[in-house]
């Protein structure tokens, strides 16, 4: 028997079902590893599988083209909807971008517990918070002194414990986030001179 006489007959549903299963599997993996690692590919495979199953297409060439088409649609849709943040939702780039930002205490902050809501703190602006010493009452305004590298920040009350340099750093925080350049000492001195005059 030669290879030319051997014909492989693939049922119409088999290739489409394989694509749908792979797409569903990758979409489910996205739930365990969020960050859009699998969702675009998963949606493209799932869409091509549904297309092939719905229209009874078993041609690998057509289904491959559908994977590409649905992949482009999923990628554009992901960037437009952007489930993990976007242009309409200000987000933090890293924990260091929280330093100097202000917020409000939503649950009394002590040395071992508490919660604050940080202004422009990202998709979820609520962070667990600690203070170095004492307690800060609910509703008080605080400033982030140590972002900590996780979702627990160290804060100080802005009443009495903040000086002109801290205020200047807070004003320049937004500019520093966009430029990725912290203000220089000259900028801070100029700002301080402007406030006095």
Phi, psi and omega in degrees: 000126181266162180294331181292332179271346179279120178245131178264122181257112178258121176301149183305320186285334189297308181296320179295319178294323176297317178297317180296318180296317179295319179296317178295319180299315179292324178294323177291322177299330178300327179294330181271338179224071183297154181134013178065037176280325186241343192294320182293313179294319179299316179293321180294318177293317179296316179297316179295321178296317178295321178298311180298318180292318182292324182257004177067038182259130179241004182288121178299328180294314179292317180293325175297319177295323179292325176299315178296315180298310180292331176295316178295317179298317180294321180294315178296317178297320179297317180291328179285312181282317177046076183299337183259022180116164180188198183295326182281344180243113179289133181230157179276143178279321178201176184295329180296337180287351177277339184301129179089352179282156179254163179199183181237139180285123178258343176214130186317130182262129176234189178289345183234353181202170177136170180212144177228155172251117184266131177297131183053044183270012178106194183299318175242102186280002182268126181231146170292144186223152176225156174242154182290318177209150178080196181228150176237124186288156177300138180092350180285153175271138181228164175236142180281120178257335177214113181289342172077342180085001179220216178259014175245121182246155175258130186234160172229151176290143180278347179276113176085333184258009182243136180248184184297324180295317178298319178297317179296318177298320178297319179293324182275355184300316180296317178295319180294325178296320182282327181268341188060023176237118178291156180295145179276170179297326179296317178300318181293320179294321179296318179297317180297319178296321181295320181293326183287321185277000000 
